[in-house]
Amino acid sequence: MISVNQIFKEKINYIFFLSLVLVFLELLLLPGSYVSFICRCIVLLIFLFCFLKKQYLTFSILAIILEFFVVVDLVTKRMADWYFYQIPLEIISICLDTNFDEIRSTFNFSKLEYYLIFLLILNAVLFSYVFFQKIDVSKSWYKTGNKKSAVIFFILFSLFVLGFKPIRVTIKTLVLVAPEIVADYKKIEERKSFSWGARSTDLNPITVVLFLGETHRGDHLQINGYGRETTPNLMTQNVISFGNAISQASYTLASTPMILSRKNVNDKGIFPEKSLITAFKEAGYQTWYISYLKQAHIGDNEINLIIKEADHYVRAGVDSEILRQVLDDRSEKKLIVYKTIGAHFLYHDRYPKDFEFFVPSFDSESYRVPQPVEKDIVRLINSYDNAIRYSVDFQINSIIELLKQRQEQVVFCFVSDHGTAIFEDGKSLYGGSSPANYNIAWFYWFNEEYLKEKSHKKLVNFLKAHVNEKITSEYIVDTLFDLSGIQTDKRKGYSLITEKLSQHPRRVLNGNTVVDYDKIFTKNKHEEGYLFTK
């Protein structure tokens, strides 16, 4: 029988060494604490020692394990580097509750990283083939005196786990939330029997459109005083916009249920009540949910449950013809919830070439993983503002023009699920605890038929009186009920249809923790930095 050392000495090739070079680079360059860095250095020193001492079996098995950890850490780094290792559940949730395009945009590996992953996988396959085809592992392991390899491997494996923060944080978080996962199944059954007891007090035909934006920041809207022409069309549409609005969470899966239901920041897991869609149904409305995503995603989470409440589901982007067909339905009362990909990262993928108004910007050919340097930040902001100009100004203006043709009363509400960071603090990009991730676009529009009624004008005046107030998306549900003439005893307790808003802390989810936004983010850095004011 050929010895273990001889086999591995003969089979180590340039692919293996090239892989290891890239592994070393990734290990040393990945972010982490001093403990993490020291652990990695120890791993590399022992790894090198095994090679120099011709402990090829230990060396080779450890190499495969190292490759596995590097791939895992590389993937988590692409997300965790933006989320500061604070909320790994977001990574899991985004992967389970989205389409391939959003996953690709979120991770967006560089060419070097794709090359690294390919080499790591190829190397593992080649090694596995050599190992299992040529060697009697059980006999060779003991014959060559490599029992000590097991001890060495265990020590190195422990050090490696200790050195990789994303893995530790993810495992710890999953253990902590395991009871919530079990409880969610019970809540799903409980919500099936929930009723709003809602009724309509207005006999007139009415259409209510709730447009859920994606990654749209209010401080990048011209209608809110932003110094660039990002919303020139909406400037002429008499929209009522709230410039100091924030979302209660910084990512879609957490923020959307709080926008559409009575769920709040202190409610963990699945909320045992149905959304406002069911309230409108009880009040006699036909309901639609239009989205660029398929109706059901992997994982039975809250957004899936909310979508299923609607009478009709339509998969489409922002399409005036699709919306026209829905509007032409004979139902006198309609609720249309519209969800699009909006300005979701990658920003340059969210608008056609002829909407490249602000330059220089990124495109598919020139894009690479951006760094927090002025050249990249300027291109990112230009790309983002182009996405705003297209997905908010152009698309929403086209919807408003279509709604102007309607004979029934129309209430239109646009609210984004969350904002986005663009390196305002020098490190955050799409996600995490930067205040820019909570800043949202939020505005209303009403047609002439709605404004004809004196009682409606009073409601609209209430809105106008509060446009400068510091508010959160928790005001959506009750405000929409009041504007639509829907009554129910089950209120959220926050409506903009009032003479004076009650002052209370703006509580948001920061990772898995509830915090007071205005205390944590006392200095709103997203209002400074590289934002254009001229």
N, C-alpha and C positions, 0 to 999 in steps of 0.2 A: 504493500500500500504506500502511496505517495504521502509524504509528511505534510502536515498542515502548513508549516512555514514555507516549504518548497512550493506548494500550490499557490499560496498567496503571493509569494515573491515573484513567481512567474506570471501571475495574472494581473498584478497591479499595472495599469497602463496610463497613458496620458490623460484619458478622460477622467480617471479617478483623481489624478493629481490636480487637474484643472478644477475639478469639483471642489477639492479640498481648499484650494487657494481662494475660491469664491466663498466657501463656507467660513474660512478664517476672516475674510473681509467683512462678511455679514455679522459674524459674532462680535467683532471688535467695534463695528460701526452702529449696531442697533442701540437705541437709547436705553438707559437703565441707571440704577443707583450705583454707588461705589461698591456695595456688596455684590451686586450683579456683575459688575466689571471684574472684580477680584475673582469671583467664582469662575467666570469664563476664562480668565487667564490661567487659573489652576488647571482647568480642563485641558486647555491647549498645551500646557507644559507637560502634563502627564501623557497626553496624546502623543506628543513629540518623543517623549522618553520611551514609550512602548515601541514606536517605530524604530528608533535608534538601537534599541536592545533586541530588535528583530522579534518582538512579540506580535507577530503578524495577525494571529487570530484575534487577540484582544483589540489590536489596532483596527482591524477590518470591521468587526462587529460594532465597535464603538463608532466607527465612521458612519455606518448605516443609521445608527441611533441619532448621531449628530445631525445627519441629513434630515431625518424626520422632524427633529426639533427646530431646525432652521426653517423648514417649509412652514411649520405651524407659526413660528414667531414672525416670519416674513409676512404671512397673511394677517396676523393680528397687529403687526406693526403698521401695516397700511391703514388700518382703522384706528388702532389704539394710539398711534402717534398723533392723530387728530383729536381723539377723545381723551387724551392724557391718562390712559389706562383706568379711567374712573367708571365707565359704564359699559363693560363688555356685553351685557345683555342686549344692548342696542345692536351690536354686531350680529348677534344670533338672530334677533328679531327681524332686522333688515333682510338678512338672507332668507328667512323663512316666509317673509311677507312681501315679496316684491317680484319684479320681473328681471330677466337677465340683463336688460339694458341698465337698470338701476344698480344691480350688483357690479356690473362692469365699470360703471361710472364711479361707484363708491370705492372700489379697490384700485383700479387703474394702475396696474403694475408697469414699471418702466421696462424697456427692452432688455436691459441687463438682468432685471429680476426674472423676467420670463425665461431668459437663457439659463439663469441659475436653477430655476425650478425644473426645467427640462433636463439639465445635466444631473441634478440630484435624483430625479426619478429614473433616468436612464442608468445611472451608476448603481442605484439600488437593485434594479432589475438584473443587470449584468452580474453583480456580486451574488445575488440570490441564486442565479443560474449556476455559477461556478461552485458556490458553496454546497448546494444540494445535489449537484450532479457528480461531483468529483471526490467528495469527502464523506467518510463515515464520522459524523460529528461526535456521536456519543463516545466512540472509541478514541478518536484522535484527541479529543479534549483532554482525556485523562492520560493517555500515553505520552503526550508532549509536556506533561507537567503543568498544564494551564489551569489548574484549579484556582490558583490565585487570580486568574482573570475574572472569575465571578465576583470576587471581593473588590477588585479594582473597578469593574464595571458598575457595581452597586454604588460605590463611593462617587464615581464620576457622574452617574445618572442622578444621584441626589443633588450633587453640586449644580448640575445643569438645570434641574427643575428649580432649585433655589435661585439660580441666576436669571431665569426667564420670568419676568414679572407678569406679562400677559397671561401665561398659562396658570400661574398661581392665582391671580385675581379672578380669572374666569371660573376655575374650579371652585374657589371659595364662594363666589357669588351663586353659582349653580346649587351648591349645597344649601346656602342660606334661603334660596327662593323655592326649594323643593316643596315645602309645605304649601306655598301659594299655588303651585301648579296643581296639587291635589284639590285645593279649595276651589279652584276655578271651575272644575267639573260640576261641583254642586251649584255654583252661582249661575252657570249656563242653564241648568234646569230651573232654577228659581226665576230667572228673567223671563222665561217662557210664559209665566202666568201674570206678568206685570201689566198693569193698565194705567194710562194717564188720567182716564176719566175726562178726556178733552172734548170740547164742543166749540162750534163756530158761532160767533155773535154777529157775523156779517153775512148777509144773504147775497151780496153782489158777487159776480164772477171775478175770480182773482187768480193770478199766477205768481207764485213765490219761487224765486231762483236763488239758491244758496251755492255760490261758486267757491269751492275750496282750492285756494292757491297752494303752490308748493315752493317753499324756499324764497318767498317774496318779502323783502324787507321794506318797511314803510319809510325808512329814512333814505331810500333810493328812489322815491317817487317825487316827481316834479310837483304834483298836486299837494305834497306835504312840505314844500319849500326847498327841496333838493335843487342844487344849482345847475343841473344838466337837464336837457330836454328829453327826459325819459318817458313822460306821459303827455305829449302835446295834444293828443286827441281828447283825452279825458279832461284836460283843462277847460274844454268847452262844453262838457256834459252835465254840469251842475251836480257833480257827485259830492257826497258828504263824507269826508275822510278824517280818520282819527290818527293823528300823527304821533301819539304817545302810547300806542297799544303794544302789548307783548303777549306772546303765547305762554301757556303754563308748562310747556315742555319743549325741548329743543330737537325733537325728532318725531316723525309722523305717527308712529305706532302708539306713542304715549299721548301726543297732543290731540289727535283727531277725536278719540272718544270723549275727551273733556270738552271739545267744541260742540259736539253733537248730542250730548246727554247731560244728565245731572252729576256725572262723575266729576270729582275734584281731586286735587293733588294728594289728599290724605287717603284716598280710596285705592287700595292695592289690588292688583290682579284684575280679573274680569268683573265689571260692574253689574250687579244683579238687576238692572233696570234696562228697559229699551230706550232707544234714542228718540229725538224729536220727530223722526220720520213716522213713527207709530202714533205720536200725538196728532200729527196732521191727518193721518189715515182715520183715526177715531173721529176727527172733526169733519170728515166728509171729503177729504182731498184724495185724488189719485196721485200716487207718488212714483217718481223715477229716480234712479241712481245711474248717472252716466260717468264712465271712468275709462281711462286709457288702459287699465289693467283688466285681467279676466275677473269674473265674478267671485270665484273662490280661490284663495291662495293656499299654499301649503301651511298647515297649522290652523287650528280653529280659534283664532284670536278675535278681539272685539271688532275690528274693522270688518272682518268677514261677517260677523253676526249682524252688524248694523246694515251692511249692504243687503243682506237677505230680508230685511224688514220691508224694503221697497216693493211696490206692486210690480214694477218693471225695471229690468236692468238692461242697459245699452252699453256696449263696449265701443268707445269712440274717443278720438281726441277732440279738440275744439273744432267743431264742424257745424257751420251755420245751417246747412241743409238737414242734418240730423236733428238739430234743435228745432228747426221749423216743423219737422214732422211731429215731434213731441208736442209742440205748442198747438198744432192743429187738431190734437185729440179733442173729442167732444166734451170731455169733462169740464165742468164749470169752475172747479177748484183744483189747482195743480200745485204740487211741490216738486221742484226739480233740483236735486243735489248733483252738482257737476264737479268732478275731480280730474285734474290734468297733471302732467309732469312739470309744468310751469318752468321755473328757473333752476331746477335741480342740478346739482353738480353732475357732469361737467357742463359748465355754463355755455360754452361755445357750441354744444350739441343742441341747444334749445331754440335756435333761430336759424332761418335760412340765410344764405350768403348775402342776399340783397338787403338784409337788415343789419349788416355790419356797419353801424352808424358811427360808433366810437372806436377809434383805432389808436395805436396798434392793439390787436386782440389776438387771442389764440384761435387756432383752427385744428382740424384733425391731423394735418401734416406737421404743424409746428409744435403741437402740444407735447410736453413732457412733464413729469411730476414737478410742480412749482415749488420754489423755495421762498422763504420770507425776505426777499430782496426787492428793492424798488422796481427793477425792470419787470419782474414777474408779477408783483402786486398791481402795477399799473395795467398790465395786460389782462389780469384776472378781473379787475374792476371794470375795464372796458368791455370784456366779454359778458360780465354779469349785467351791466347796464344795457347792453344790446339785448340780452335775454329779457330784461324787464320791459324794454321798449316794445318787444315783440309779444311776449306772453301776457303782459298786463295791458299795455296801451293799445296795441293793434288788435289783439284777439278780443279783449273785453269791450273795446269800442265797437267792434263788429257785432257783438252780442247785444249791446245796448241799442244799436241802430235797428237790429231786428226786433227787439222788444218794443221800440217806439211804434211799430206798425200794429201792435195789438190793440184790440178794442176793450178788452177787460182791464181791470186794475193790475198793475205790476209792481212787485217789490223785488228789488235786486240787491243782494248782499254779497260782497266779495271779502273773504278773510283767508289769510295764509295760515298754514299749519304751524310754521316756524320760520325763522330767518336763516342766516348763514354767516359764519365768520369768514373774513377775507384777510387774515393775517393782521388784524388791527392791533393785536397784542404781541405781534412778532412770532407767533407759533401756531395759532389756531386757524384751521381751514375746514369749514363745513363740519360742525359738530362740536361737542364738548361744552364747557361752562362759560365760554365767552358771552358777554351780554348781547352781542350781535346775533347770536343764534336764537334769541327770544324775540327780537324786534320784528314786527309783522305789519304787512299791508292790510288795511281794513277800511272799507268804505261802502256806502249805500247809494242807490239810485232809484228814483220813482218816476213812473210815467205820468203824463198829464191827467189821465183818467183817475189815477189814485189821488192826485193832489187836488182834484176838484172838490172833494168832500172837506168840509171845514174841520171835522174831527181829525182827519188825516193830517191836515196842515199843522195842527197842534202837536201831533206826534212827531212830525218831522222837525218842528221847531225845538222840541226837546233834544233831538239828536244834535242839531246844530249848536245848541248851548253847551254841549259837552265835548266838542271836537278836540279840545286841548287838555282834557282830563287824562290822568294816568290810569289806564284801565288794562284789564286782561281779557282774554278770550272767554272767560267764564260769563261774560255779559251777553253772549250770542243767543242762547236758548230763550231766555225770558223776553229779550228785546224782539226777537223774531215772532214770538207768540203775540206780543202787544201790537206789533205792526200788522199782523195778519188777522187780528180779531179772534184769536183763540184763547179760550178760558180753561183753566185747570187749577185745581187746588194744589197740584204737585209742581211747585215752582222751584227754580234753583236759588232764587233770592237776589239776583243781580240783573237789573234792567236799566237801560239808558233812557227809557221813557219815564222820566221823573224830573221834577224841578231841580232837585239837588241830589247829587250822588253821595251816598254815605262813604266816608273815608275808611278804608281798611287795608291791611298789608297786602301787597301783590305777591302772593306765594306761588312759587314755581318749583318744578322738579329739577334739581341739580344732581345729575346722576341718579342715585336711588334715595336721595335726601331731599326733604322739603325745606326750602329756604325763603327768606324774605328778599325778593329781588332788589328792592331799593336800598337794603342794608348791605347785602353782599356786593352789589355792583354800585357802590356810592358814586363812583366816577365812571360814567358811561363812555368807555374808550371807543365804542363804535361810532361815536359822534366826532371823533378826532381822526388821527392817523392820516390815511391817504384819501379820504373822501374828498370829492371835488365840490367846491363851493362857488366856483365861478363858471 
